[in-house]
């Protein structure tokens, strides 16, 4: 247990940030899973909608500092490739 005031504050802040980051990361993962489910069902309209939603959520996570921009770019590229394989 921390003794100094600044250390106590860091414990509180890091716990708050952990919960915030977990919320956004799980939101990103769920969006990607929904897109992949739509691609597996071969529903191109639903997949297009889910692709836009997933990309938007990833971009928001980058702005909030939860996900690195290169990680988000890589995930968006993989999602786009999956989506394009549906139409091919």
N, C-alpha and C positions, 0 to 999 in steps of 0.2 A: 504494500500500500504506500502511495507517495506521501511524503511529509511536507514538501514545499508547496506553496500556493500555486506556483506555475505548473508544477508537475500534476497537481490535482486537476487543474484546468485542462491540461493536455489529455488526461484520461477521459474527461467528459467530452471534450471536442472530438477526440479520436473515435469514441463510441458513437457519437452523433454522425460523424462522417462515415463510419462503417455501415451503419443502418441505411444512410442515404445512398451510398455506393451500391449496396446490396440490392436496394429497390430498383435502381436504374439498370444494373447489370442483369437482373432477372427479367426486367421488362424487355431488354434487348434480346435475351435468349428466347423468351416467349414469342416475340415478334418473328424471329427467324424460324422457329419451329412451326408457327402458323403458316408461314410462306412455304416451307418445305412440305407440309401436309397438303396445301393447295396444289403444289406441283405434282405430288404423288397421285392426287385425284384427277390430274390432267384437266383442271378447271382453269382456263387461261384468264378469264375475267376476274375470278376471285384471286388468282395468283398475282395479277397486275395490281390489284388493290392492296394486297398484303405486301407486295414489294415496296410500294410507295410508303406504306405505313412503317415498315421495318427500316427503310432508309431514313425516314424522318426521325424515328426514335433514336437511331444510331447517331445522327447528326446532333440531336439535342444532348445526348450523353457526352459527345465530344465537347460541346460548348460548356457543359457543366463540369468538365474535367474528370469525368468518371472513366472514360475510355480514351486512349490515345488516338490521334487522328489517323495514324497509319493502320492501326488495328481496325478502326471503323472502315477505312477505305478497302482493306483486304476483305473484310466480311461482306461489304456491299458488292465488291467485284465477284465474290463467290456466289452471292445470291443472284446477281444479274446473270451469271453464267448458267445457273440452274434454271432460271426463268427462260432464258433463250433456248435451252435444250428442250423445253416444253413445246415451243413453237416450231422447232426444227423437225 
